Amino acid sequence: MTDLSDAVARAVVETAGVGDVDDLGIDDHLALVAASARAEGEVRALLQRSVAAARAGGASWALIGAELRMTRQAAQQRFGGAENEPSDVAGERWIGPVTAFDEMAELALAGRAGWHTVEAGMLSHRVVKTNTQWEHRRVLWRASIAADAASGWEVGCRAFPWMYLIRDTGVPAVEPLADL
């Protein structure tokens, strides 16, 4: 745990842009407070995505609750949330429910119809529509996708512990799927 704590502390200090940590002024302290608050938000979002990924991977609320040292009910209440609402934006929608076992097949179908992922939510993906077909890949989160980018892949979205890569095929999209 110490290694993780040290890594977060270094990231906060670096993000805050403070100089000599032995001689901090009020502005430096406030910058550290602001950077710490942003880090807390990011860690909360990572935890939310980790729980969603664990659920999609088949973990029960009881197992997740035990890992978080809370009851099954508390874990489900805190992280379960309501299903994503359909988007009001034209050319944008949510597909799901999907799990880690079937989401790639669903994204492949959506990709042929011209949809590509831009966000992964609780057991769902927000997708946007284009006139061309898209390929999707799910990979473990990593710092660099340079090798993938050289092959035309770009990050569609990140949902810890996954990254969803997308690539425009340039092929015209097929007729939209009625039940997407």
N, C-alpha and C positions, 0 to 999 in steps of 0.2 A: 504494500500500500504506500510505503514511503516513496518509492520511485514514481508512482502516479501523482502523489501529492507534490513532489518536487517538480515534475514535468508541468503540472498545472500552474504552480507558482511561477516557474520560469516564463511560461506563456503569458501570464497576466502581467508580469513586470515588463516583458518585451512589448506587449500590446499597449501598455500604458505609456511607454516611451520615456520612462524615468531614467535619469542618469545614475549618479552615485547613490545607492540605496542607504548609505550611512549618513547622508546629508540631504534629507528630503525637506522641501518646502511645502507649504499648504497646497499649492497647485499640484505638486507631485503626489501628495496623499490623495487628493481628490481624483487625480487621474487613475490611481490604483483602485480607488473605490469604484469608479466607473468601469474600469476593465474587469474587476472582480464581479460586478453585477452582470456584465455581458457574458463572462465565463459561466456564471451560475445559470443563466438562461440557456446557454449552449449545452451544458451538462444535463439540465432538465430535459431538453429536446432529445439529446442522445439516449437518456433513460427511457423516454416515451417510445422512441423508435426501437430500442432494444427490446422492450416489452412487446411491442407490436410484432417484431420479428420472431420473438420466442413463441408468441401465440400462433403466428402463421406457420411456424415450424413444428407445432403440435404440443407445446408445453401447456399444461393446465394452469388455471388460476391458482390452484393450491401450491403447485411447484414454484410459480413465480412469487407468490406471497411468502412462501418459506424462505426463498432466496433474499427477499427484501425485508425479512423479519417483520412481516405483517400477516394478517389473516387473508384467506382467499377472498373474502368479501371486500376487505379494504383494498386489496390490489385491483380487483375488478372495478370497484367504484372509482378508484383514482385513475386507472389507466384505460378502462373499457371504453368510456365515452360513447356518444351517439355516433351512428354511422354518418359518413360524410354526406352532406346534402348535395343534390344535383346542382350543377353550376347554372347560373343565369346568363353566362357569357356564351354567345353564339360560337360554335366551333370548338367548344370545350365541354368535357363531361368527365364523370367518374365511372370507372369500370370496377366491378366487384360484386359480391365479395370474392376475393381470390386468396389463395394461400401460397406458401413457398412451393407447394407441390404442383399447382396448376397455373400460377400467374404467368409463366413464360409462354405457355400455350395460348393463353388469353391475349397476351401482348402481341404474339405472332399474328393472331387473327386480326387484332385491331390494326397492327402495322400494315397488313395487306390492304386494309380499307383506308389507309392514309392517316391513321392516328398514331401519335407517339407520346410516351410518358414524359411528364414534366414535374410530377410530384407523386410520392408514394405516401399514402395515409394508412390508417388502420384497416388492413385487409382490402385495400383498394388502391387504384392508381388514377390520378388526374391526367387526362390525355387531351391533346389538342389536335385539330384536324388540319391536314394539308392536302395538296393535290397529288402527292407522291407516296409511294410505299416506304415503310420504315422497318429496319431490323432492330431488335432489342437483344441486349446481353445483360446478364446479372453476374457481377463479379464481387469478390470481397473488397471492402473499402481499402483503398491504398492511396498513398501520397501522390503518385504520378501515374498518368495514363498516357505518357508520351508514346509508348510503343503502340497502344491502341489508336491514339490520335493519328499516327502515321498511316494507319489503315482506314482513316475516315471516321472513326468512332468519336463521339463526344459524350459528355456526361448529360444524361437526361434529367436525373435526379439522384440524390443520395438519401438512403434510408438505412442508417446504421443497423447491422454490420454490412449492408449491401450498397453497391453503386449500380445504377442502371445506365448502361451505355446505349446510345441510339446512333443509327446511321441511316441517312437518306439514301435510298437505292436509286433514285432518279426515275424509277418506273412509275407510270401513272397508277394511281390508286384504283382498286376495284370498287364495285358498288358497295356503299356502306352496309354494314351488318345491321339488321333490324333489331337484334337483341343485345347489342353491345352495351 
